[in-house]
Amino acid sequence: MSRLLTDEEITRQLADLPGWRRDGDTLRSSYSSPSFAAAIEFVRLVAVDADQMDHHPDIEISYTTVRWTLSTHSEGGITQLDIELAHRIGEAAESTGSTTSG
Ligand SMILES: C[C@H](O)[C@H](O)[C@H]1CNC2=NC(N)=NC(=O)C2=N1
């Protein structure tokens, strides 16, 4: 349903996604949350979106740092679903006081 994006499509859309970078066939970001509880709430909000989208991130939680890796496994790379999920992660970050941390 969602095809692989071209290099140009990825680069152009990353311009609207502060804190996100391409790493091969994935999109990655790292966020810092104000507390461990806030980090867990950040992840919980994204979990609701991910189930609604039926599109799921890889997540690494290390105390107040949350690292996200997005790719569309069924296509073997980056699709519009990954871009959409990255935007939703940005919204959940704002709701929980989480900021990009490289
Ligand atoms: C059956 C179900 O729709 C698939 O397994 C979905 C679930 N979530 C998914 N998430 C991601 N990131 N990639 C997928 O290919 C994918 N497939």
The ligand as a MOL file (V3000), in Angstrom:
LIG
                    3D

  0  0  0     0  0            999 V3000
M  V30 BEGIN CTAB
M  V30 COUNTS 17 18 0 0 0
M  V30 BEGIN ATOM
M  V30 1 C 0.0460 -7.5120 9.8470 0
M  V30 2 C 0.5020 -6.0940 10.0660 0
M  V30 3 O -0.2670 -5.2090 9.3290 0
M  V30 4 C 1.9440 -5.9200 9.6600 0
M  V30 5 O 2.7580 -6.8620 10.3060 0
M  V30 6 C 2.4700 -4.5010 9.9340 0
M  V30 7 C 2.4920 -4.1180 11.3900 0
M  V30 8 N 3.3880 -3.0190 11.6630 0
M  V30 9 C 4.4200 -2.7310 10.8560 0
M  V30 10 N 5.2840 -1.7900 11.1840 0
M  V30 11 C 6.3390 -1.5070 10.4150 0
M  V30 12 N 7.1870 -0.5460 10.7940 0
M  V30 13 N 6.5330 -2.1570 9.2540 0
M  V30 14 C 5.7080 -3.1160 8.8220 0
M  V30 15 O 5.9330 -3.7060 7.7430 0
M  V30 16 C 4.5870 -3.4400 9.6350 0
M  V30 17 N 3.7200 -4.3560 9.2790 0
M  V30 END ATOM
M  V30 BEGIN BOND
M  V30 1 1 1 2
M  V30 2 1 2 3
M  V30 3 1 2 4
M  V30 4 1 4 5
M  V30 5 1 4 6
M  V30 6 1 6 7
M  V30 7 1 6 17
M  V30 8 1 7 8
M  V30 9 1 8 9
M  V30 10 2 9 10
M  V30 11 1 9 16
M  V30 12 1 10 11
M  V30 13 1 11 12
M  V30 14 2 11 13
M  V30 15 1 13 14
M  V30 16 2 14 15
M  V30 17 1 14 16
M  V30 18 2 16 17
M  V30 END BOND
M  V30 END CTAB
M  END
